[in-house]
Amino acid sequence: MSYRPYQQILRRKSRQIRVGKVLVGGDAPISVQSMTNTPTEDAKATIEQIRRCELAGADIVRVSVPTPESTAALHEIVREVNVPIVADIHFHYRRAIEAAKAGAACLRINPGNIGSKERVKEVVKAARDHGCSIRIGVNAGSLEKHLLEKYGEPNPEALVESALWHAAHLQDEDFHEFKISVKASDVFLAVAAYQQLAEACDHPLHIGITEAGGRRTGTVKSAIGLGNLLWSGIGDTLRVSLSAEPEEEVHVGWEMLKSLGLRHRGVKIISCPSCARQGFDVIRTVATLEERLAHIETPITLSIIGCVVNGPGEALMTDIGLTGGGAGRHMVYAAGRTDHTIDEAAMVDHLVGLVEKKAAAIEAEEAARKAAEATAQATAQAAE
């Protein structure tokens, strides 16, 4: 986090649970999730999609398991991927039991359609027996009948009451490894429900605006809703729900966290919208750099500004910067200082090389630091 007080976000205090190797809640980083859209029975296609999500930076991936064939495929899927898998359960509680046996790290159940308290009790037993956590996934579109009759429509109070009612069922079974979501497609409803739930309990929260829409519409709706929650410190893990490829959800989720300084991964490009003053084609340059630098995981900031109005100022706050100049030559900045100029024809290749070199240097420093810590620890142990 930044040392500037106006950039500080105080996260809500929550209990910590484990989803496979990923910690959720407490002081753990906010994790980014996505969900596959391939038929889970097609293990090969599902594994390939999960691997694309992994490359994009997904911490957790959810898969739907509506059939016995899909839970059977889960054995192979879990074995072949590197992220914890959440099994998405609707209507058929037996799928949850099968998924737990197959190696799912977490079971997502929608209490509104999973069935009786006895069935939920069986799911809890399977989760405990196989080391799974659970997500109580309340959705405005599938609230229990008695709550709809009580409140007349889905509203924040109904979502929160449903969530806490089902949380109590898990706690009655002495099961506490669970997180909660109260999703809605309406931004106002979702945000209000999460705010109320955050005040009412200390359970870790999975946040999302469900059925948000396509790539552009869904990104905007999610940024408004999730950005509001994250800025106020609410949220321990998130999914951006888009009618787009799953890896795109991961990219958008990461950009949200990076924008708020909550997590850092890859190259963060600060670029101007371009105007008649630009000394080069900013839009095309940024698009090319985003594609060519997608493989970088080390956090690095890069400013791409078309002219000298804001270019030098933005470069002061980035690791590497470029400001448009005249006659096809542009100024390159290093650590905020003017360093050298570059011809436009070689500009993109040059910047890619600088970023890769900077990333390698940071990684080498980190490796050296860890090696020194290991050596010091070994020395201290030997002296005891």
Phi, psi and omega in degrees: 000154180288157176279351182284126185299329182284354177256007183275135173242121178267109183285143176301139179280126180223160173293160180249135175235178181235132171247093188061235180273357184261126175275139181232126181095180183063227180261013180289149176301149176293123184269152182251130182240163169213182181219139180286156175236008174281156172298122184299333177299334176273082186302319183299311181295322180293318178298317179298319180292320178297320180295325176294323177294321177300315180298327180285345177112014180297137176268328184216144176230138180255141176231145179275138180230076184275349186228160175300328179294325180289321177290330176294321179291337183299329178306309182290319182300311181300321183291330189262358182242168186251358179250153176296144181251129174261128178268124184269118187245129173224135173071310188258098183296335180296332177297325178296317180296316178296319181294322177298317178294330183281351176111011176300143179275339183207149177246120176265115180242141174258102186303334181293340180227010182277337178118205188288169177298327180295322179292319177299322179298321178293322178295319179298318179299317179296319179298315180295317183296329187246013174070031179267150164266176181228144167247123171279110184254091178276137182227137181300335182275355182217046178288157178296149184301319184293331178284323176295322178292323182290315186259347177086338180193164174296126176216171184304319182297321180294317179297315181293318179299318178299313182299312183288328177298315181283330174298321179297325177298318179292319180293327176298333177270010182059036178248123186234000180275068181217155173236169186229145168230148176228078190269152174209156177279341176275122184299316182298316181295313182297312182297315180297320180295315179296321179298316179294318180295321179298327179282333189271345185206173176245017178292145175296145185243132171263121186251150179182153169257109188284152177048049187287336179123194181289186187304311182282309181298314182294325177295316181295311180300317181292321179296321178293309184290307182289324178299318178300314181292313182298319181298327179270007174090011183260131177125126179246339176204151187217156168226133172266111185272109182235147168278071184204176179298143183306323181295334177293324175300320180295314179302314182294318178301317178295320180297323176299310182295321179294320181297328181265004179070020182274330173212159183226125178203130175077191184272124175261111183264123172259116184223151179277161180284352181079152178200188183294345179279349188299139180270353178205172181283094185297313185300312181294320181296315180295317179301318180293317180294320178302319180290316185282343180254009183297337182280348182282125177258337180294133180294120179217142176253138183223123178257133179234101186237134189287338183210180187276000180297309180244349185305307181298322180294317178294324180296332178300333186251014180232160180292318180225141180219157176223130177236133181293138177236196181262165175056031176074013176242137189230150185272132176254135180246146175232123181052038175087354184250146175298135186237308181194171176252162182217143176289147183299323183298328183259002191300308185295311179301321181295315180294320177300317179297319179296317180294316179297320178295318179296317179298317180298320179294318179296317180296322179294319178298316181294319178297319179295320179298315180295322179295320179295320178296319179296319179295316180296320180293318179296321179296318180295322179293322180293329182281343182285000000 
